[in-house]
Amino acid sequence: MVAELNTLRDQIDEVDKALLDLLARRLHLVAEVGEVKSRYGLPIYVPEREAAMLASRRHEAENLGVPADLIEDVLRRVMRESYSSENDKGFKTLHPALRPVVIVGGNGQMGRLFTRMLQLSGYQVKSLETDDWPQAETLLADAGMVIVSVPIHLTEEVIARLPTLPQDCILVDLASVKNKPLQAMLAAHEGPVLGLHPMFGPDVGSLAKQVVVYCDGREPEAYQWLLEQLQVWGARLHKSSAVEHDQNMAFIQALRHFATFAYGMHLCEENVEIEQLLALSSPIYRLELAMVGRLFAQDPQLYADIIMSSENNLALIKRYYQRFGDALALLETGNKQAFIDKFTQVEHWFGDYAPRFLKESGALLRQANDNRR
């Protein structure tokens, strides 16, 4: 039995080595693709190409008796690595005449990410930090674009502190709230103004598939090249008004982060053994616990700023608290049928999204289970 197993395992090892050779060859080809895209200013992420390729590979896998989900999982992981490696080839400069870019807060995490991406695209980038304000007027005198990348609670103050910028200079902010910073920029600068909200953290390896929300401020024709540059980097753009953005962020960020904060605080106060929770957890709870832990591994000032950035956020969280109490009342009365009725009501509200999310979450749960040690 041992000899038979060893023979089969040796064959598996040979196949694994062949797979490694093929992966190395694929990554080499991707590097060549990156060079071509860089030369011609093509985006590193093309949704139609990716969808068509995955559909073709799934069909071929089924014909070979290989699970279609398996090949898609493998290819998606390989493509994620490929997108990151394409960054190394740089990107075409879409606005070669642009004067230097100054990032206020360029040494921060998001500031460093945008510095890197802009430099990979051939732009000259300077940073303005706290100690540089006495020289701010000189630093900004010839700026072609100024990007404000500072903590939310400082954004409006920093914008108001900016000296007079060149008339054609593009003023941009990266805050995760948009209405007040956008109004502050419009008041501080008479030239082009744009609000951006990168919907990702600064630790991403690539901007491929990452969403960037943009809110028009003034003279959109002046910064159209920047939006196109973001797309060349692989980002997916979503246009929104500043008011609509902040209304949606109340749910996406403020409410969600507060609920996560409250759950983490509850676990801490209950003094539960995290190792025991992990040992006994299902894949979905492990994933949920990981997302809670992820929040507490980051900057508390950032989350305090997001949650407390608006009185509307507080009102929304209070309504959530009230509905949490309504749900608790169902438990106190032991009314299972009322619980089921409410469950069904919410299920109907989700409609076709519920089965869609069930399918999408399956891949995440499989990955969470694969990572179990």
PEFENGI-V855077 format. One record per helix or strand. SS is the DSSP state (a for helix, b for strand). FROM is the first residue (numbers start at 1). TO is the last residue. If there is no record, write none. Layout:
ss;from;to
SS;FROM;TO
SS;FROM;TO
This chain:
ss;from;to
a;2;40
a;47;63
a;68;87
b;101;104
a;109;120
b;125;128
a;130;140
b;145;148
a;152;161
b;170;173
a;179;188
b;193;198
b;211;218
a;220;232
b;236;239
a;242;270
a;274;280
a;283;296
a;300;307
a;311;333
a;336;350
a;352;370
